Amino acid sequence: MDAPLYDRRSRAVLAALAKRWPDKPVRDLVLTHHHNDHIGGLQPYVAAGARLVVPGRDHGFFDALVRRTLGIEAEILPVSAPMTLRDFSKEVSLHLVPNSHANDMLAVYLPEDGLMFVSDLFSPGRSAQNPLLASELLNAIRFQGLAVSRLVGGHGRGVEPLSALEAAARR
């Protein structure tokens, strides 16, 4: 989920993954939204053959970005409704989260574990949270009927229970 800010870090991540799982190349890179700190290092993933999985309304942006920076056409899967990615040992579902931070935002949910990955709307381990963004995420979770019990984020550190998101939304 999400690319590091810089290509150098992305190459290091790809090398570490290849060392740990040499027979399992990165096939998908889920980009939660279009902000630079979540996509800055996407080029090494594309060059390694990964498909980009992006919010539906951002498809044109990512297509133009890859063409301009790499001069190639990447495989891009736009997500415009809840969807499940296949070929994983666990179900991995993608959900759009309406919010005021980015036009489109994807959250990654593992229903078997009750775990959700989200960027910017909630940052586990941080004392300062934006109550509006936390409320928007909580509303989306409830509206979509997702049994989220724990959250991990693109910022912050660690994993926190849903109760931490609920507390952040009340502030």
Z-matrix of the N, CA and C atoms (Angstrom, degrees):
N
C 1 1.440
C 2 1.515 1 108.68
N 3 1.310 2 115.61 1 129.12
C 4 1.460 3 124.03 2 179.73
C 5 1.524 4 112.10 3 59.68
N 6 1.308 5 114.58 4 153.62
C 7 1.465 6 121.56 5 179.12
C 8 1.525 7 108.06 6 -105.80
N 9 1.318 8 117.70 7 147.16
C 10 1.461 9 118.28 8 173.59
C 11 1.526 10 110.67 9 -58.59
N 12 1.305 11 116.13 10 166.96
C 13 1.458 12 120.95 11 -176.13
C 14 1.525 13 112.48 12 -64.85
N 15 1.331 14 117.18 13 -34.65
C 16 1.469 15 120.27 14 -173.90
C 17 1.528 16 112.39 15 -120.92
N 18 1.330 17 116.19 16 148.95
C 19 1.462 18 122.07 17 178.26
C 20 1.524 19 112.08 18 -55.40
N 21 1.318 20 116.85 19 -39.72
C 22 1.471 21 120.41 20 -177.24
C 23 1.528 22 110.36 21 -58.49
N 24 1.317 23 116.65 22 -44.19
C 25 1.467 24 120.86 23 179.67
C 26 1.531 25 110.04 24 -68.11
N 27 1.321 26 117.52 25 -39.23
C 28 1.465 27 120.32 26 177.92
C 29 1.527 28 110.84 27 -61.38
N 30 1.328 29 116.81 28 -42.72
C 31 1.466 30 119.68 29 177.90
C 32 1.529 31 110.59 30 -62.00
N 33 1.327 32 117.50 31 -38.71
C 34 1.468 33 121.15 32 178.14
C 35 1.532 34 111.00 33 -65.31
N 36 1.319 35 117.04 34 -40.38
C 37 1.466 36 120.70 35 177.73
C 38 1.529 37 109.81 36 -64.32
N 39 1.312 38 117.11 37 -47.44
C 40 1.463 39 120.64 38 178.92
C 41 1.530 40 111.62 39 -59.67
N 42 1.328 41 117.10 40 -40.52
C 43 1.473 42 120.72 41 178.90
C 44 1.526 43 110.46 42 -65.22
N 45 1.324 44 117.57 43 -41.94
C 46 1.463 45 121.08 44 179.48
C 47 1.529 46 110.78 45 -64.79
N 48 1.323 47 117.03 46 -41.07
C 49 1.462 48 120.55 47 178.37
C 50 1.526 49 110.87 48 -65.50
N 51 1.332 50 117.07 49 -41.74
C 52 1.467 51 121.17 50 179.57
C 53 1.527 52 111.34 51 -65.54
N 54 1.300 53 116.64 52 -34.50
C 55 1.468 54 120.51 53 178.43
C 56 1.526 55 110.01 54 -69.26
N 57 1.328 56 116.53 55 -42.79
C 58 1.465 57 121.29 56 -177.66
C 59 1.531 58 111.43 57 -73.71
N 60 1.345 59 116.61 58 -41.38
C 61 1.461 60 121.82 59 -177.86
C 62 1.525 61 109.18 60 -130.21
N 63 1.330 62 117.90 61 74.97
C 64 1.467 63 120.73 62 -174.18
C 65 1.528 64 114.41 63 -62.15
N 66 1.320 65 117.70 64 -23.85
C 67 1.465 66 120.50 65 -178.35
C 68 1.531 67 112.73 66 -98.05
N 69 1.333 68 117.02 67 11.00
C 70 1.471 69 120.91 68 -178.59
C 71 1.526 70 110.46 69 -130.44
N 72 1.315 71 117.35 70 84.68
C 73 1.472 72 119.63 71 179.13
C 74 1.537 73 110.81 72 -68.29
N 75 1.306 74 115.72 73 155.74
C 76 1.462 75 120.78 74 175.76
C 77 1.527 76 106.98 75 -70.86
N 78 1.322 77 116.00 76 117.64
C 79 1.463 78 120.51 77 -178.02
C 80 1.521 79 112.68 78 -100.58
N 81 1.332 80 116.40 79 -28.03
C 82 1.461 81 120.79 80 -178.23
C 83 1.518 82 110.09 81 -132.40
N 84 1.315 83 115.65 82 140.60
C 85 1.460 84 122.42 83 171.08
C 86 1.521 85 106.50 84 -122.80
N 87 1.322 86 116.20 85 109.02
C 88 1.457 87 121.37 86 178.29
C 89 1.522 88 107.82 87 -84.80
N 90 1.320 89 115.44 88 122.88
C 91 1.464 90 121.36 89 178.41
C 92 1.529 91 107.52 90 -107.95
N 93 1.324 92 116.28 91 116.54
C 94 1.460 93 120.54 92 -173.45
C 95 1.517 94 112.71 93 -66.54
N 96 1.338 95 115.98 94 -35.08
C 97 1.467 96 120.68 95 178.20
C 98 1.523 97 108.86 96 -166.26
N 99 1.318 98 116.32 97 177.93
C 100 1.466 99 121.77 98 -167.71
C 101 1.539 100 115.59 99 -88.12
N 102 1.305 101 120.40 100 3.76
C 103 1.467 102 120.40 101 -177.72
C 104 1.527 103 111.02 102 -70.30
N 105 1.324 104 115.09 103 142.55
C 106 1.462 105 122.25 104 -171.42
C 107 1.532 106 113.88 105 -56.05
N 108 1.330 107 118.22 106 -35.90
C 109 1.460 108 118.72 107 -178.05
C 110 1.537 109 112.36 108 -70.79
N 111 1.329 110 117.77 109 -4.33
C 112 1.461 111 121.62 110 177.04
C 113 1.524 112 112.66 111 -114.42
N 114 1.332 113 116.86 112 -7.99
C 115 1.472 114 119.73 113 -177.82
C 116 1.521 115 113.48 114 -132.06
N 117 1.330 116 118.55 115 -4.28
C 118 1.464 117 121.91 116 -172.77
C 119 1.518 118 114.20 117 -52.87
N 120 1.323 119 116.95 118 -34.12
C 121 1.458 120 120.60 119 -178.06
C 122 1.520 121 113.90 120 -107.58
N 123 1.320 122 117.95 121 34.07
C 124 1.469 123 119.43 122 -177.63
C 125 1.525 124 113.38 123 -76.34
N 126 1.320 125 118.43 124 -22.37
C 127 1.463 126 120.50 125 -174.62
C 128 1.526 127 114.09 126 -58.33
N 129 1.345 128 120.82 127 -43.99
C 130 1.468 129 118.61 128 178.45
C 131 1.535 130 113.75 129 -61.41
N 132 1.317 131 117.17 130 -32.17
C 133 1.460 132 120.15 131 177.47
C 134 1.527 133 110.62 132 -67.01
N 135 1.321 134 116.13 133 -44.81
C 136 1.462 135 120.58 134 178.31
C 137 1.525 136 109.84 135 -63.38
N 138 1.332 137 116.74 136 -44.18
C 139 1.464 138 120.45 137 179.74
C 140 1.531 139 111.48 138 -62.21
N 141 1.344 140 116.22 139 -28.07
C 142 1.469 141 120.73 140 178.39
C 143 1.531 142 112.20 141 -83.88
N 144 1.342 143 116.74 142 -0.46
C 145 1.455 144 120.40 143 176.12
C 146 1.517 145 115.72 144 98.01
N 147 1.319 146 118.26 145 8.36
C 148 1.464 147 120.20 146 179.90
C 149 1.528 148 110.99 147 -73.95
N 150 1.296 149 114.84 148 142.22
C 151 1.460 150 121.70 149 172.98
C 152 1.533 151 107.52 150 -83.45
N 153 1.321 152 116.55 151 139.46
C 154 1.459 153 121.18 152 175.84
C 155 1.522 154 108.74 153 -89.17
N 156 1.316 155 116.05 154 131.41
C 157 1.458 156 122.53 155 176.42
C 158 1.529 157 105.22 156 -113.77
N 159 1.330 158 116.15 157 115.88
C 160 1.468 159 120.60 158 -167.77
C 161 1.528 160 111.37 159 -134.26
N 162 1.341 161 116.55 160 158.48
C 163 1.468 162 118.39 161 172.29
C 164 1.530 163 109.66 162 -57.08
N 165 1.331 164 115.93 163 139.08
C 166 1.460 165 121.49 164 -173.04
C 167 1.508 166 115.30 165 -53.10
N 168 1.316 167 117.80 166 -45.28
C 169 1.468 168 119.81 167 -176.83
C 170 1.523 169 112.36 168 -70.55
N 171 1.326 170 118.03 169 -13.21
C 172 1.468 171 121.09 170 -179.59
C 173 1.528 172 113.37 171 -95.98
N 174 1.333 173 117.76 172 3.11
C 175 1.459 174 121.24 173 -177.38
C 176 1.526 175 112.33 174 -53.18
N 177 1.327 176 117.99 175 -49.33
C 178 1.467 177 121.63 176 -178.67
C 179 1.514 178 112.33 177 -61.92
N 180 1.325 179 116.75 178 -39.15
C 181 1.464 180 121.10 179 177.86
C 182 1.529 181 110.43 180 -60.09
N 183 1.339 182 116.71 181 -48.62
C 184 1.462 183 119.66 182 -177.89
C 185 1.525 184 111.76 183 -69.12
N 186 1.305 185 117.64 184 -36.86
C 187 1.461 186 120.83 185 177.16
C 188 1.529 187 109.91 186 -60.75
N 189 1.318 188 116.85 187 -48.12
C 190 1.474 189 120.65 188 -179.96
C 191 1.530 190 110.93 189 -64.99
N 192 1.319 191 117.43 190 -38.70
C 193 1.465 192 121.19 191 -179.92
C 194 1.527 193 111.59 192 -61.90
N 195 1.319 194 117.08 193 -46.69
C 196 1.473 195 120.73 194 -179.50
C 197 1.522 196 110.49 195 -66.69
N 198 1.314 197 117.91 196 -42.82
C 199 1.467 198 120.85 197 178.90
C 200 1.536 199 110.64 198 -61.07
N 201 1.348 200 115.84 199 -41.94
C 202 1.466 201 119.99 200 -177.47
C 203 1.529 202 111.96 201 -71.43
N 204 1.346 203 117.68 202 -40.97
C 205 1.466 204 119.94 203 -174.04
C 206 1.521 205 114.01 204 -88.18
N 207 1.339 206 117.44 205 -31.22
C 208 1.463 207 120.28 206 -177.79
C 209 1.521 208 112.96 207 -113.48
N 210 1.321 209 116.89 208 -15.50
C 211 1.455 210 119.99 209 -179.35
C 212 1.515 211 113.62 210 69.56
N 213 1.329 212 116.42 211 23.37
C 214 1.465 213 120.67 212 179.46
C 215 1.528 214 109.24 213 -130.99
N 216 1.316 215 114.28 214 169.04
C 217 1.454 216 120.32 215 174.52
C 218 1.519 217 107.70 216 -101.96
N 219 1.321 218 117.27 217 122.11
C 220 1.463 219 121.34 218 -179.67
C 221 1.522 220 110.02 219 -95.36
N 222 1.312 221 115.17 220 156.19
C 223 1.463 222 119.40 221 171.01
C 224 1.523 223 106.58 222 -78.61
N 225 1.318 224 116.20 223 125.01
C 226 1.459 225 121.47 224 -177.68
C 227 1.520 226 108.56 225 -129.40
N 228 1.321 227 115.86 226 128.14
C 229 1.453 228 121.78 227 176.98
C 230 1.525 229 108.36 228 -107.43
N 231 1.337 230 117.80 229 108.30
C 232 1.463 231 119.82 230 177.74
C 233 1.533 232 110.47 231 -81.93
N 234 1.333 233 116.48 232 137.36
C 235 1.460 234 121.96 233 179.76
C 236 1.521 235 108.06 234 -108.65
N 237 1.328 236 116.09 235 114.97
C 238 1.465 237 121.41 236 -179.66
C 239 1.517 238 112.73 237 -116.88
N 240 1.312 239 116.70 238 -3.88
C 241 1.468 240 123.38 239 178.16
C 242 1.529 241 106.55 240 -154.26
N 243 1.327 242 118.03 241 162.54
C 244 1.470 243 118.53 242 178.80
C 245 1.520 244 110.69 243 -52.25
N 246 1.325 245 115.29 244 138.22
C 247 1.461 246 120.12 245 -177.92
C 248 1.514 247 109.59 246 -147.95
N 249 1.317 248 115.27 247 154.50
C 250 1.460 249 121.82 248 177.83
C 251 1.517 250 108.96 249 -111.22
N 252 1.318 251 116.19 250 131.25
C 253 1.460 252 120.82 251 173.95
C 254 1.521 253 107.81 252 -84.35
N 255 1.291 254 117.05 253 136.57
C 256 1.466 255 122.41 254 -177.92
C 257 1.528 256 110.41 255 -96.65
N 258 1.309 257 115.44 256 177.07
C 259 1.464 258 123.34 257 175.55
C 260 1.518 259 113.73 258 69.56
N 261 1.299 260 117.43 259 31.07
C 262 1.458 261 121.82 260 174.62
C 263 1.522 262 107.78 261 -122.07
N 264 1.315 263 116.88 262 158.53
C 265 1.459 264 119.37 263 179.07
C 266 1.524 265 111.19 264 -71.16
N 267 1.329 266 116.99 265 -21.34
C 268 1.458 267 122.52 266 177.45
C 269 1.520 268 108.70 267 -125.24
N 270 1.330 269 115.35 268 156.43
C 271 1.461 270 119.09 269 175.40
C 272 1.527 271 109.19 270 -66.86
N 273 1.324 272 115.51 271 131.79
C 274 1.461 273 122.48 272 177.17
C 275 1.525 274 106.31 273 -123.02
N 276 1.324 275 116.44 274 112.04
C 277 1.458 276 118.61 275 -178.77
C 278 1.517 277 110.64 276 -113.63
N 279 1.313 278 114.48 277 147.97
C 280 1.462 279 122.40 278 -177.81
C 281 1.523 280 108.44 279 -113.88
N 282 1.334 281 114.82 280 137.30
C 283 1.459 282 120.38 281 -177.08
C 284 1.525 283 110.15 282 -135.90
N 285 1.313 284 115.61 283 136.27
C 286 1.457 285 120.87 284 174.22
C 287 1.526 286 108.93 285 -78.08
N 288 1.332 287 115.28 286 139.20
C 289 1.457 288 121.10 287 179.72
C 290 1.530 289 107.86 288 -122.34
N 291 1.332 290 117.53 289 103.96
C 292 1.468 291 119.28 290 176.20
C 293 1.529 292 109.17 291 -62.74
N 294 1.330 293 115.70 292 134.39
C 295 1.466 294 119.16 293 -176.73
C 296 1.516 295 110.16 294 -161.64
N 297 1.312 296 115.97 295 170.76
C 298 1.458 297 121.29 296 -179.18
C 299 1.526 298 112.64 297 -96.98
N 300 1.319 299 118.46 298 2.81
C 301 1.469 300 122.42 299 -178.63
C 302 1.524 301 112.48 300 -87.24
N 303 1.337 302 116.50 301 -41.44
C 304 1.472 303 121.70 302 -178.40
C 305 1.525 304 107.71 303 -143.35
N 306 1.330 305 116.25 304 149.01
C 307 1.466 306 120.03 305 -178.13
C 308 1.515 307 112.55 306 -54.39
N 309 1.276 308 116.87 307 -44.08
C 310 1.461 309 123.28 308 176.98
C 311 1.516 310 107.39 309 -131.00
N 312 1.307 311 117.14 310 146.20
C 313 1.462 312 121.34 311 179.17
C 314 1.517 313 107.53 312 -146.64
N 315 1.327 314 115.33 313 133.87
C 316 1.457 315 120.94 314 175.68
C 317 1.518 316 109.59 315 -104.92
N 318 1.327 317 115.62 316 141.74
C 319 1.458 318 122.55 317 168.97
C 320 1.518 319 106.54 318 -117.84
N 321 1.318 320 116.32 319 144.19
C 322 1.458 321 122.32 320 -179.59
C 323 1.529 322 107.22 321 -107.37
N 324 1.320 323 115.97 322 127.95
C 325 1.465 324 121.31 323 -172.79
C 326 1.525 325 110.27 324 -126.53
N 327 1.324 326 115.92 325 131.54
C 328 1.461 327 122.31 326 174.17
C 329 1.526 328 107.36 327 -109.76
N 330 1.332 329 117.65 328 94.86
C 331 1.458 330 120.51 329 -173.01
C 332 1.532 331 114.03 330 -59.86
N 333 1.316 332 117.30 331 -35.15
C 334 1.466 333 120.69 332 -179.77
C 335 1.529 334 111.55 333 -60.64
N 336 1.323 335 116.30 334 -31.45
C 337 1.465 336 121.35 335 -178.25
C 338 1.524 337 112.94 336 -104.11
N 339 1.331 338 117.67 337 -7.56
C 340 1.462 339 120.72 338 -176.17
C 341 1.518 340 112.25 339 65.08
N 342 1.334 341 117.14 340 24.28
C 343 1.466 342 122.97 341 -174.22
C 344 1.519 343 110.94 342 -104.52
N 345 1.342 344 116.08 343 133.98
C 346 1.467 345 121.25 344 177.15
C 347 1.520 346 109.23 345 -125.05
N 348 1.354 347 114.97 346 134.32
C 349 1.458 348 122.28 347 171.77
C 350 1.517 349 107.34 348 -101.74
N 351 1.327 350 115.84 349 129.13
C 352 1.458 351 120.99 350 179.28
C 353 1.524 352 108.52 351 -143.62
N 354 1.298 353 116.38 352 148.56
C 355 1.468 354 120.58 353 177.88
C 356 1.516 355 110.39 354 -112.93
N 357 1.312 356 115.62 355 137.89
C 358 1.469 357 125.19 356 169.10
C 359 1.529 358 116.08 357 72.51
N 360 1.310 359 119.05 358 -29.70
C 361 1.458 360 119.36 359 -177.75
C 362 1.522 361 111.77 360 -77.94
N 363 1.330 362 116.14 361 -26.72
C 364 1.456 363 123.17 362 175.62
C 365 1.516 364 107.12 363 -152.86
N 366 1.320 365 116.73 364 134.52
C 367 1.465 366 121.73 365 -177.79
C 368 1.524 367 109.49 366 -122.16
N 369 1.338 368 117.16 367 96.34
C 370 1.463 369 120.30 368 -178.66
C 371 1.523 370 112.41 369 -52.76
N 372 1.312 371 115.30 370 140.94
C 373 1.460 372 120.75 371 177.06
C 374 1.511 373 115.09 372 85.40
N 375 1.297 374 118.30 373 -4.66
C 376 1.464 375 121.53 374 178.48
C 377 1.527 376 109.73 375 -99.77
N 378 1.318 377 115.63 376 136.62
C 379 1.463 378 118.77 377 179.15
C 380 1.527 379 110.95 378 -75.44
N 381 1.316 380 117.36 379 -32.59
C 382 1.468 381 121.25 380 179.87
C 383 1.528 382 109.32 381 -90.59
N 384 1.320 383 116.45 382 120.30
C 385 1.458 384 122.72 383 177.77
C 386 1.520 385 108.07 384 -130.02
N 387 1.312 386 116.55 385 152.78
C 388 1.454 387 121.17 386 175.83
C 389 1.534 388 107.85 387 -89.48
N 390 1.353 389 117.80 388 112.16
C 391 1.466 390 119.44 389 -175.90
C 392 1.522 391 113.89 390 -62.21
N 393 1.333 392 117.77 391 -33.18
C 394 1.463 393 119.73 392 178.79
C 395 1.522 394 110.56 393 -64.84
N 396 1.334 395 116.73 394 -48.01
C 397 1.468 396 120.33 395 -179.91
C 398 1.522 397 111.22 396 -65.15
N 399 1.327 398 116.49 397 -40.15
C 400 1.469 399 120.15 398 177.51
C 401 1.528 400 110.31 399 -61.84
N 402 1.321 401 117.44 400 -41.41
C 403 1.471 402 121.56 401 178.29
C 404 1.522 403 111.39 402 -63.84
N 405 1.320 404 116.18 403 -41.74
C 406 1.464 405 119.74 404 179.51
C 407 1.530 406 110.87 405 -62.77
N 408 1.327 407 117.08 406 -41.92
C 409 1.463 408 120.71 407 177.89
C 410 1.528 409 110.39 408 -65.35
N 411 1.314 410 116.99 409 -46.73
C 412 1.460 411 120.78 410 179.96
C 413 1.527 412 111.11 411 -60.41
N 414 1.321 413 117.15 412 -42.35
C 415 1.471 414 120.97 413 177.50
C 416 1.521 415 111.28 414 -61.00
N 417 1.327 416 117.17 415 -41.66
C 418 1.467 417 120.78 416 179.72
C 419 1.531 418 110.87 417 -65.16
N 420 1.316 419 116.56 418 -42.24
C 421 1.469 420 120.63 419 178.64
C 422 1.523 421 109.77 420 -60.05
N 423 1.321 422 116.16 421 -47.54
C 424 1.472 423 120.38 422 -178.81
C 425 1.522 424 111.91 423 -67.52
N 426 1.329 425 117.01 424 -43.91
C 427 1.463 426 120.95 425 -179.05
C 428 1.527 427 111.39 426 -60.52
N 429 1.344 428 115.87 427 -40.01
C 430 1.465 429 120.44 428 -178.10
C 431 1.529 430 112.65 429 -83.99
N 432 1.332 431 116.82 430 -2.76
C 433 1.459 432 120.70 431 176.77
C 434 1.513 433 114.07 432 66.57
N 435 1.322 434 116.88 433 35.12
C 436 1.461 435 121.33 434 -177.98
C 437 1.528 436 109.54 435 -87.89
N 438 1.314 437 116.68 436 133.42
C 439 1.464 438 122.20 437 -179.28
C 440 1.530 439 109.69 438 -88.29
N 441 1.321 440 115.63 439 62.37
C 442 1.472 441 121.05 440 -179.50
C 443 1.525 442 108.61 441 -77.57
N 444 1.315 443 115.69 442 129.25
C 445 1.461 444 119.79 443 176.46
C 446 1.528 445 111.53 444 -114.95
N 447 1.357 446 116.20 445 -23.47
C 448 1.464 447 120.41 446 -178.65
C 449 1.514 448 109.86 447 -141.52
N 450 1.341 449 115.37 448 150.81
C 451 1.467 450 121.14 449 179.87
C 452 1.520 451 110.07 450 -127.71
N 453 1.325 452 114.25 451 142.96
C 454 1.457 453 122.91 452 172.48
C 455 1.522 454 105.46 453 -127.93
N 456 1.331 455 117.19 454 148.73
C 457 1.451 456 118.54 455 -173.62
C 458 1.509 457 114.94 456 -128.93
N 459 1.315 458 113.73 457 165.59
C 460 1.456 459 121.18 458 175.57
C 461 1.519 460 111.50 459 -74.14
N 462 1.306 461 116.19 460 -18.75
C 463 1.471 462 122.73 461 174.10
C 464 1.517 463 106.53 462 -127.47
N 465 1.297 464 116.29 463 169.56
C 466 1.457 465 119.62 464 -177.54
C 467 1.516 466 109.66 465 86.26
N 468 1.327 467 115.34 466 -159.09
C 469 1.460 468 119.33 467 -179.88
C 470 1.526 469 108.98 468 -153.19
N 471 1.296 470 114.83 469 145.28
C 472 1.447 471 120.52 470 175.66
C 473 1.512 472 114.42 471 77.85
N 474 1.306 473 113.34 472 -164.80
C 475 1.459 474 123.31 473 -178.36
C 476 1.519 475 107.01 474 -125.90
N 477 1.334 476 116.24 475 138.70
C 478 1.463 477 119.46 476 178.35
C 479 1.521 478 110.07 477 -127.97
N 480 1.333 479 116.13 478 153.49
C 481 1.466 480 119.68 479 178.56
C 482 1.524 481 110.98 480 -72.96
N 483 1.327 482 114.70 481 162.38
C 484 1.461 483 120.36 482 177.78
C 485 1.523 484 110.96 483 -55.81
N 486 1.320 485 118.21 484 -31.57
C 487 1.465 486 121.31 485 -179.91
C 488 1.525 487 112.29 486 -59.20
N 489 1.333 488 117.49 487 -29.30
C 490 1.477 489 120.15 488 176.78
C 491 1.524 490 110.35 489 -69.06
N 492 1.324 491 117.61 490 -38.62
C 493 1.459 492 121.02 491 175.42
C 494 1.527 493 109.87 492 -65.23
N 495 1.319 494 117.21 493 -43.06
C 496 1.465 495 121.19 494 179.07
C 497 1.522 496 110.87 495 -60.72
N 498 1.324 497 116.75 496 -40.90
C 499 1.469 498 120.57 497 178.26
C 500 1.526 499 110.63 498 -65.72
N 501 1.318 500 116.94 499 -41.07
C 502 1.473 501 120.75 500 179.22
C 503 1.513 502 110.74 501 -64.28
N 504 1.320 503 117.65 502 -35.14
C 505 1.461 504 121.67 503 -179.90
C 506 1.533 505 111.59 504 -70.75
N 507 1.326 506 117.46 505 -25.44
C 508 1.472 507 121.37 506 -179.18
C 509 1.520 508 113.02 507 -82.16
N 510 1.321 509 118.76 508 -15.49
C 511 1.474 510 121.17 509 -174.96
C 512 1.500 511 111.49 510 -67.91
